[in-house]
Amino acid sequence: MKFTALISLLVSTLLIIVCTVTAGEEDSLVIFLGTVQNIVISPLEKCLDNYVVQCRVDKILSGDIACKTFSFRIHSPTQSGLEIGKQYTIVATRTAEGFVVDQYQWIKRSLTKE
């Protein structure tokens, strides 16, 4: 049980340091191709987004991020439509606190294509 708590803490800490935001860059979109490398269960108290998606940044399509990996929280891999090893176009909005990712953007895109 202690090992799981330690892993959750480490993953949560990594989310904070993976990508930093500099002053004046908030509220801008960043769009990139990313390959899902891992999806980790990492529950937080009073949070419904209990999974962390870890992506490799393959190609920046728009905006600017200074990192090779990008992580974000989701409620459910199934509901988000994400799979390990697959590449996705990821749209993230830069805020003063970091980035916000719509965890359902891939499902929404697949529904509009049909």
N, C-alpha and C positions, 0 to 999 in steps of 0.2 A: 504494500500500500504506500509506503514512504517513497519507493522508487517512482511510482506513477505520479505522485505529487511533485517530485523533483523534476520529472520530465515536463509536466504541465507548466511549472514555473519557468524552466529554461526556454520552452517554446514561446511562452508569453513574453519573456524578456527579449528574445530574438526578434519578435514582431516589432518591438519598439526600436531596435537598432538596425534593422535590415535596410530601411530606406529613410533618410532624413529629409526634412523640408527646411529650406532656407527662407528667410524673410522675403516677402513680396511675391512668393510663388504660389500662395494658397488659392484655392478655388479654380484651378486650371485642370484640364483633362490630360491624362497620360494614356496613350493607347499603345499596346505592345503585343507581340506574339510571345506567348509563354508556354512552356511544356510543364505539365504537372508532374513533379518529381515525387511528391509524397502527400498523403492526407492523414493527419494525425488527430486522434481524439485528445482534446485538451480542454476539459470543462473549466469554466470560471463560475464563481458564485454569482447568482442572479443574472446569468447570461444564457440566452438560448442558442447562441452560436458556439457550439461545443467542438467544432472541428477546425483545424488549421490546414489550409492548403498552401503547400510550398511549391513555388514555380521557379524555373530557370527562365530568365529574360533572354529570349532568342533574338528578337529584333524590335527596336523601338520604331513604331509607325508614326507617332505624333507626341509632342511634348518632350519632356526630359526627365529621366531618372538616372541617378548615379549608383546603380547597384546591378549585380549580376543575378541576384535572387530576389524574389518578391513573395511575401507571405500575407495571407488575409484569412479572416475567420468566416465560416459559413455554418448554417444550421444543420444541413444534411448534404452529403455528396450526391445522393440520389435525387433530391429535390433541385439541386443546382445543375445536375447533368454533367458533372465533372468526373473524369476517369484518369487514373495514374497512367503516365506515359503518353497521353494525348496532348496535342498542341491546340491552344485556343487563343483567340483575340481577346485581350483583357482590357477593359476600360476602367480606369481608376480616376477618381476625382481627388485632387490634392487639396487638403485642408490645413489649417494651422497645426492640427494634431498629428498629421500624417496623411493617410489615404483612406478613402471610402470606396468600397467595391460593391456593386449591386450583385449579390450572390445568385440572382435569378436571371442575369443578363443572357446566359447561354440558352436557357429554356425559352425565354422570350424570343430570341433570334430564331430558334428552330421552329417555333410556332408561326412566326410571320413568314417563313419560307414556304410553308405548306399551302 
